[in-house]
Amino acid sequence: MSYSIIFTTVFAVALVAGLLVKFWLASRQVRHVALHRGTVPPAFAQTITIAAHQKAADYTIAKGRFGLVEMAWSAALLLGWTLLGGLDVLNRLLLTWIGGGMVQQLALLAAFAAIGGLLELPFTLWQTFRLEERFGFNKMTWKLWLADMLKSTLLGAAIGLPIAALILWLMGAAGQLWWLWAWGAWMGFNLLLMLIYPTFIAPLFNKFKPLDDPTLKARVTALMNRCGFAAKGLFVMDGSTRSAHANAYFTGFGASKRVVFYDTLLRQLNAGEVEAVLAHELGHFKHRHIVKRLVAMFALSLAGFALLGWVSTQAWFYTGLGVQPNMAAPNSALALLLFMLAVPVFGFFVAPLPARLSRKHEFEADAYAVAQTSGADLSAALLKLYQDNASTLTPDPVYVSFYYSHPPASERLARMTPA
């Protein structure tokens, strides 16, 4: 049996097995949440109404059922691009129209992204204007959605095409160790994005204004000084123009770090609760979670580029995924696309490991927040956020272990001792 047939078989088995596991997990989640829809868990009986609990259950079930359809469609698209020859057809058409060379390779990347985006567009629209709107979360108008899509497309082309061209050039011109140079370029690009995102990119989509509540500003500043954290500024983002979901986050890198509060968050929480939420985010920095994740990203991307450097020279990698390459000519764009399509199929099976680590980090950040502020405020803030975001209080434990990057509310609150 040839390597090509073996790889095709392994890929097909992994794709089907992954899809079955995803369906099983999503079905478990839907059944488990539906089973517990009628009763608020005893630990929350005094703080969460039955109406809020049932809204969260209905929202979770609706997302789960929508996710089942979306998963099936995504698997069908993946199969169409690979084993059924869709990417091969697209590549041959562009070779016929454009000929070989860098222009054709960039056109292949752009055409793949455009076609893929169009094929997934109905699901994006349904999720935004039907699912999110049904539960009162969507605040976007069609005009705003179209403006966001246009800006995202132009920004993606302006940023993505140059870095893609650089990596494709390195693949053809930097010798056998091209993947090392490409990895360095990719990491530099990501670090640059972290620097410029807060100042130049985020304002293209949202309005940011300095936090103007003097009491809250003084309280937050005192907390950051206490924790040894410096930020370029405290800002409020108009998240309510797009969604009713609330959040707060740090963005930027080095001297460009900013603290950003959604306006919806400030409306829902009092000053003590906002301080506790911020203390949780500061806990991630205190425990160096951000640095650890960056190091992990560096290491995994280096391994990924090294693997790509090897498989891109193997004919079975292309033919095993439904593409007939010309091994005497550059196949860099094909290699990139096939690699991006294939890796998630196999990477899915190790997803519980990073999810488990992320939950551990969240517990550590919670503990830090309780030590720096009020455990009662953090508990109250989390309950409000779970309720306002319609997050279920009764997720399926197996689903949690596989997908949840944050621990369920019951586990987080059980570890907090009110001050």
N, C-alpha and C positions, 0 to 999 in steps of 0.2 A: 504494500500500500504506500502511495506517495505521501510526502510531507504535506502536500496541498490538500489531499483528501482527509488526512488526519486532522489538519488544522480546521478544515471546514466542519468536520464532525464535532470536534471539541467546541468550536464556537457555537454551533447550532445547539448542542446539548446545554451549554452554559446559558444561552439565550432563553431556551425553553424552561430550564430549571429556574433561572432567575425570575422569569415571568410568573411561573407557578408559585414560587415563594412569595412574590409581591402580592399576588392575588390572595393567597392564603392569609398573609399578614393583614391586608386591608379588610378582608372579610371578617377576620377575628375582631379587628377594631370596631367595625360597624356593629357586629352582633353584641359585643361586650358593652359598648356605649348604649345601644338600644335597650339592652337588658336592665341597665341601671338608670334608665331615663326617669323612671317614676318616683325615685326617692333621692333626696339630697343626702350625701354621705354624712354620718353622725358628726364627724369632726367639723363640718361646715353648716350644720343645721341652724345655728344661731346667726350666721352671717350671710348666707346665700339663700335667696328665695327659690322656691320651686320653679317659678317662671324663668328665672335666670338660668337655673340648672338645666331646664328642658330646652331653652334656647341654645345653650352650649352643646347639648347632646344633638339637637337637630342640625346645628351647623356642622358639627364633626361628622355626622352620618352623611349629610349632603356632600361634604368635601370628599369623604371616603368613596361614595358611589361615583362621583364625578372622576375621582382619581382612577377608579377601575377602568372606565372608558378611555381615559387619557393614556393609561399604561398600555392598554391593548393597541391603541393607535400608534404610540411611540414605538412599540415592538414591531408593528407592521411596517412603519417607515424605515426602521433600522434594517429589517429583512429586505425591504425593497431597495435600499441604497446598496446593500452588500450582496448577499447570496443571490438575489434576483437580478443583479446587474445594473441597477439604476445609476450608480456612480460611474460605472464603466461606460454606459451609454452617454452620459453627460460629458465625460472626458473625451470620448471619441468625437462627439459633435463639435466641441470647442477646438479640438485639434484640426478638424476639417475646416472650420470657419476661420480660425486665427493662425493655425500652424503652431509649432512648438515655441519654447522659450518662456521667459519670465512673464510676459503679458498673458499667455495662455494659462499659466499656473495660477496667477493672481485672479484671472477670470474664473477659473474653476473654483477657487475658494469663495469668491464673491457670489457666484451662481449657486453654489451649494448652500450658502448662508441665506440667500434670498428665497430660494425654493423651500428650504426647510422652514423659514419663518412664515411663509405664506401657508404652508401645509399645517402649521400649528396655530395659525391665527384664529380659526374658529374657536378653539379651546380657550385662548387668551380672552377673546371677547365674551364668551359665555361665562367664564369665571368672574370677569370684572362687572359686566352689565346684567348678569342674571343671578349668579350665585352670591356674590358679595352684596349686590343691591338687595336681594331678597331678605338678607339679614341686617340691612341697614348700615353696612360698612362702606359701600362704594360712594364716594363723593365726586367722582370724576364726571365731567361732561364729555360728550363726543368730541367737541372742539379741543378740549384739553388733552384727551387721549390721542387724537391725531397729531397735535403739536408735539407731544412727548415722543410719539413713534417717529415722527420726522426728525426730531433732534437726535434721538437715539441712533437712527440709521446713519445720519450724516456724521455724528460723532464716532460711531463705530467704524465707518469707512476712513475718516480722517486719522484715527488712532490705529485701527487694526491693519489697514493695508500697508503702511510703512513698516511696522514690526514684522508683518508676514513677509514682506519683500526682503527684509534683512535676513530673516531666518532661512528663507528659500535660497538666498544668495550664499549664505554660509554653508548650507547643505551641499551646494555645488562647487564651492570655491575653497573651502577651508580644510580639505583633506579628510583623512579617516577620523580625525578627532573633531570634526565639525560640530558634533553634538555637544561637546564641552563649551565651545565658543557660543553656540546657540543658547545653551543654558545660561551662560553669563549674560548674554544680551536680554534674555527673557526675564531674569531676575532683576537686572538693572531697570528694565521697563516697568516691572511691577513696583519697584521702590519709587521710581519717578512718579507713577500714578498716585501712590500713597501721598506723595508730597504735594502734587498739584490738584488732587481731587477736591479738597475742601474749598480752595480759593477759586478755582477756574471751572470745574466740572459740575459740582453739586449745585451752584447757583444758576446753572442753565435750566434746572428742572424745578427748583424750589426757592422760595424767598427766605432769607435768613436775616434776622434782626437781633441786635444785642439784647440780652436779658435785661429788662428795665424795671423789674420788681426789686427795689433796694433791699428789702428784708431778706428775700430769698437769695439775692445775689451775695449779700454779706454772709449768710449762713453757708452757702455753697463754697464761697471763697475760703472761709475759715476751715471748712472740712478739707479742701484740697491742700491748704497750707499745713494742716495737721498731718496729712498723709504724705506730704512731700511731693505733691504733683503740681506741675506747672502746665498751664494751657494758654494758648494765644488769645482765647476769648470764650465767653459764654454766650450761646446763641439759641434763639427760638426759631424753629422751622415750621412753616405753614403746612404741616402734614394733613390738616383737616381739609385741604383743597382736593385731596385725592382719596383719603380713607379716614374712617373713624377709629382705626387702630392707633394705639398709643405706644410710644417708645422713647428711649433716650439712649444716646451712644456717644462714644469718642470717635473722632475721625482724624486722619492725618498722621504724620510721622515726624518725630523730632520736634523742631521748633514750630511746625505747622499744626500741632495738635489743637483740636477744638472740642469743646463740650457742647453737644447739641441736644436740646429738648424739643420734642414734638409739642406743638401748641395744645394738642389733645391731652397730652400727659399733664400739663400744667393746669388744665381745667378740671381734671379728675382727681388729682392728689393735692393734699395740703403740703405746707412747706416741709414739715418733718418727714413726710413720706417721700417727697422728691429728694430730700437729702439722703434718705436711706437707699433709694434706688441708685443715686449717684455713687454712694459708698460701695454698693455692690460692683459697679463698673470699675471703681478705683481698685477694688480687690483683685480684679483681673490683672491690673498693672502691677500691684504690689507682689503678687505671686508670679509675675513674669509670664503669664499665660500667653500674652500677645507675642512676646519674644519666642517662647517655646513653639508656638504655632508657626511663626515665620521660619524658624529653624527646620521644623518638620516639613513645611512647604518647600524649602530649599532642598532638603534631602530627597523628598519624594520626586520633585521635578527633575533633579539630577539623575535619579534612577530611571525616570521616564524617558528623558532625552537619551540616556545611554542605551536603553532598550530600543528606542526608535532608531538610533544609529545602527543597531544590528539588524533589526527586522526589515529596515528599508532596503537592505542589500539582498534580501532573500526573496526569490521569485515566488515561493510557496505562500508568503505572507499576502501577496497581492491576489494570486489565483485562488487561494483558500477563502478569500473574502469577495470573490466574484468579479475581479478586475484582471484584465489581460494587459500587463505592462510591457513597455519596450525597455528591456534592461540595458540596452545600449544608449538610451537617452535619459535625461532627468525625469524622475518620477516623484520629485520632492513633495509637490502638493497632494498627489495621490497618497503618498505615505503618511503625510500629516493627517489627512482626512480619515483614512482607514484606521489609523492609530487612535484618533479621538473617538471614533465609533466603536472600536473594539474594547478599549480599556475599561469603560464603565460596565460592560457586560461581565467582565471578570472581577472588577473591583467591587461590585455589589456585594459579593459574598464576605468581604472583610469589613463592610460598613459598620457592623456593631462595635468594632474596636475603637474607631475615632469617636463614635457616639458615646461610648462608655467613658472615654477620657474627657469629653466635653462635659458630661454630667458631673464628673468628679471636680472639674474646674468650677462649675457653677456652685457646687456645695462649698468649695473653698472661698469663693467670692461672697457667698451668703454669710459664712462665718466671719469673714473680715468686716462685712457691713454691720453685723450685729455687735462686733467688738468696738466699732467706731461710732455707731449711732444707736438708735433704739430698735431692738428686736421687734417690739410691738408695732413701730412705724413700718418696718420692712414687711412684717406679716400683713398689716393692713393694706399696704401698697400692692403687694403681690395679689392679694384677694381681689382688690379693685381691678387690677390689670387682667387677671384671669376672667373676671366677670365681664368687664367691658370689651375684651377681645373674644368673648365666647369660647374660651378654652375649656375643654371638658375636664371635669374633676375625676372622671372614672375611665381613664384610658386602659386599654388592654395591656397587661404587663409585658407580654412577649413583643407586642408592637412597640412599646416604649423602649425595650432593650435594643431593638434593631434600629429605630429611627430617631428617637427623641434626643436632641442635643441638650435640652434642659430637663431636669427631673420633674416629675409630676408634682402638682401643688401639694398633695398630701405628704409626699416625702420631704419636700423643702420645708414646709411649715412645721413638720414634726421635729426637725432639727433645730428650730429656732426657739430660744428661750427669751420671752419678752423681758425687756429691761425694766 
